[in-house]
């Protein structure tokens, strides 16, 4: 009679979520979730007549490129606004002005840089507007002193600020 094969230990890992158990979250090692809420809001994208008519013809800029860049930048704008609340990207009725415009930059297929100037406005508690004010394909685009420049490259971005003719990196997202 031969030797019987050894039995190996069988481990069964089963994760059971118990809502009454305290566990780790981003803030604490010992917390309990009591509610999850998914809140949605609307962002309306607008194109200023000046940009839509004159600049697309003059510079040969495709409207789709402008729209895609504005939409692609939204998540980065929200990230930087929440991460650095003193930036004031979103304009409110009592806090408006050209000085709060954001410059978006992206390298396009030709190797040149597409520069898009936008304004973000609060309309209502669940409604915001982003308006494309102007756009140019220009590698040496001049930003005004104090202006924020958001360089977008797919899922990553870099936020710069022009101060005293020099650009300072505020933050980046990768």
C-alpha positions in Angstrom: 0.0 0.0 0.0 1.4 3.4 -1.0 1.7 6.6 0.9 -1.3 8.7 1.0 -0.8 12.2 -0.5 -0.4 15.0 2.0 -3.3 17.3 2.4 -2.5 20.9 1.8 -4.1 23.7 3.9 -6.9 25.2 2.1 -7.5 28.9 2.8 -10.6 30.6 1.8 -10.5 34.3 1.8 -13.9 35.9 1.8 -14.4 39.5 2.3 -17.6 40.3 4.0 -18.7 43.9 4.3 -20.3 44.5 7.6 -21.8 48.0 7.8 -21.4 48.0 11.6 -17.7 47.5 11.6 -15.3 50.5 11.9 -12.4 50.6 9.4 -10.0 52.9 7.7 -10.9 55.7 5.4 -8.9 58.8 4.1 -9.3 60.6 7.4 -9.2 57.9 10.1 -8.1 54.4 10.7 -11.3 53.8 12.7 -14.4 55.2 10.9 -17.8 53.9 9.8 -19.6 54.9 6.6 -23.1 56.0 7.3 -24.2 57.4 3.9 -23.0 57.7 0.3 -24.3 60.5 -1.9 -23.7 61.1 -5.6 -24.4 64.7 -6.4 -24.4 65.9 -10.0 -24.2 69.4 -11.4 -24.4 70.9 -14.9 -21.6 72.7 -16.7 -22.7 74.6 -19.7 -20.0 75.3 -22.3 -20.4 78.5 -24.4 -18.4 80.0 -27.3 -18.2 83.8 -27.4 -19.1 85.2 -30.8 -15.7 86.9 -31.2 -14.0 83.6 -30.8 -16.5 81.6 -32.8 -16.6 83.8 -35.8 -13.4 85.9 -36.3 -10.7 83.8 -34.7 -11.6 80.4 -36.2 -11.5 81.9 -39.7 -8.4 84.1 -39.1 -6.2 81.5 -37.5 -7.7 78.3 -39.0 -8.6 76.9 -35.6 -11.0 74.0 -35.6 -14.0 74.7 -33.3 -13.8 71.0 -32.3 -10.3 71.5 -30.9 -11.5 74.5 -28.8 -14.5 72.6 -27.5 -12.5 69.4 -26.7 -9.8 71.4 -24.8 -12.4 73.2 -22.7 -14.2 70.0 -21.9 -11.0 68.1 -21.2 -9.8 70.9 -18.9 -12.9 70.8 -16.7 -11.8 68.1 -14.3 -8.4 69.8 -13.9 -10.0 73.1 -13.2 -12.2 71.5 -10.5 -9.2 69.7 -9.0 -7.1 72.9 -8.7 -10.1 75.0 -7.5 -10.8 72.5 -4.7 -7.1 71.9 -3.9 -6.2 75.6 -3.8 -9.4 77.5 -2.9 -7.7 80.9 -3.0 -7.3 80.6 -6.8 -10.8 81.9 -7.5 -11.2 80.3 -10.9 -15.0 80.3 -10.6 -16.5 83.8 -10.8 -19.5 84.7 -8.7 -21.9 87.7 -9.2 -20.0 89.8 -6.6 -16.6 88.6 -7.8 -16.2 89.0 -11.6 -13.7 90.3 -14.0 -11.2 89.7 -16.7 -8.4 89.2 -14.2 -10.0 85.8 -13.3 -9.8 84.3 -16.8 -7.8 81.1 -17.2 -5.5 80.4 -20.1 -5.6 76.8 -21.4 -2.6 75.5 -23.4 -2.2 72.4 -25.4 0.2 71.2 -28.0 -1.7 70.3 -31.2 -0.9 67.9 -34.0 1.1 70.5 -35.9 3.5 70.9 -33.0 2.2 74.5 -32.3 0.5 75.5 -29.1 -3.3 76.2 -28.9 -4.0 78.9 -26.4 -7.6 79.2 -25.2 -8.9 81.9 -22.8 -11.9 80.9 -20.7 -14.1 82.3 -18.0 -15.9 80.1 -15.4 -19.1 81.4 -13.8 -21.4 80.3 -11.1 -25.0 80.5 -12.3 -26.9 78.5 -9.7 -26.2 76.0 -7.0 -26.1 73.2 -9.6 -25.2 75.1 -12.8 -21.9 76.6 -13.9 -20.8 78.1 -17.2 -17.5 77.9 -19.0 -17.2 80.4 -21.9 -14.4 80.3 -24.5 -13.6 84.0 -24.9 -10.7 83.9 -27.3 -8.2 81.5 -28.9 -5.0 81.6 -30.9 -2.4 79.1 -32.2 0.7 80.9 -31.0 3.8 79.5 -29.4 4.7 82.8 -27.8 1.3 83.8 -26.5 1.5 86.7 -24.0 -0.4 86.2 -20.8 -1.1 89.1 -18.4 0.7 89.5 -15.1 -1.0 87.4 -12.5 -2.8 85.1 -15.0 -3.0 81.4 -14.4 -2.1 79.1 -17.2 -3.3 75.5 -17.3 -1.2 73.2 -19.5 -3.3 70.1 -20.3 -1.8 66.9 -21.6 -4.5 64.2 -21.5 -5.0 63.0 -17.9 -2.1 65.1 -16.5 -1.8 68.9 -16.2 0.4 71.7 -14.9 -0.8 74.9 -13.4 1.4 77.9 -13.9 1.1 81.6 -13.0 2.8 84.5 -14.7 4.3 86.9 -12.3 6.8 89.7 -13.3 7.4 88.2 -16.8 8.2 84.8 -15.4 6.2 81.6 -15.1 6.0 79.9 -11.7 4.7 76.3 -11.4 1.8 76.4 -8.9 1.1 72.6 -9.0 0.8 69.7 -11.3 -1.5 66.7 -11.5 -0.4 63.3 -12.9 
